[in-house]
Amino acid sequence: MTTLHGTFEPRFAGLRQALQRNIASGQETGVSLVVDIDGERVVDLWGGHRDTARTTAWEQDTLTNVWSIT
């Protein structure tokens, strides 16, 4: 089982669980998610793999396309 790394406030435990399920089920190869609210980082999670063969771990500094919601 692939573990998510990082931090999250307890009120976002459900979000962390959903990301963990997606990685464990194979729906996601790798993931990185940061949520800032009013300038405060409340979620900073990453995990899974960088490649579809699942041989290279997703790290905190893995480069990816960025989508932002404001």
DAJO-V849205 format. One record per residue. NEAR is the number of other ideal C-beta (glycine too) atoms within 8 Angstrom. Layout:
NEAR ; NEAR
This chain:
3 ; 8 ; 6 ; 12 ; 7 ; 10 ; 6 ; 12 ; 6 ; 5 ; 5 ; 11 ; 8 ; 6 ; 11 ; 12 ; 8 ; 8 ; 14 ; 11 ; 8 ; 10 ; 15 ; 8 ; 6 ; 5 ; 5 ; 9 ; 8 ; 12 ; 13 ; 10 ; 10 ; 8 ; 10 ; 8 ; 6 ; 4 ; 4 ; 6 ; 8 ; 10 ; 14 ; 10 ; 15 ; 15 ; 14 ; 12 ; 13 ; 9 ; 8 ; 5 ; 5 ; 7 ; 5 ; 6 ; 6 ; 12 ; 7 ; 7 ; 4 ; 10 ; 3 ; 5 ; 3 ; 4 ; 4 ; 4 ; 3 ; 2
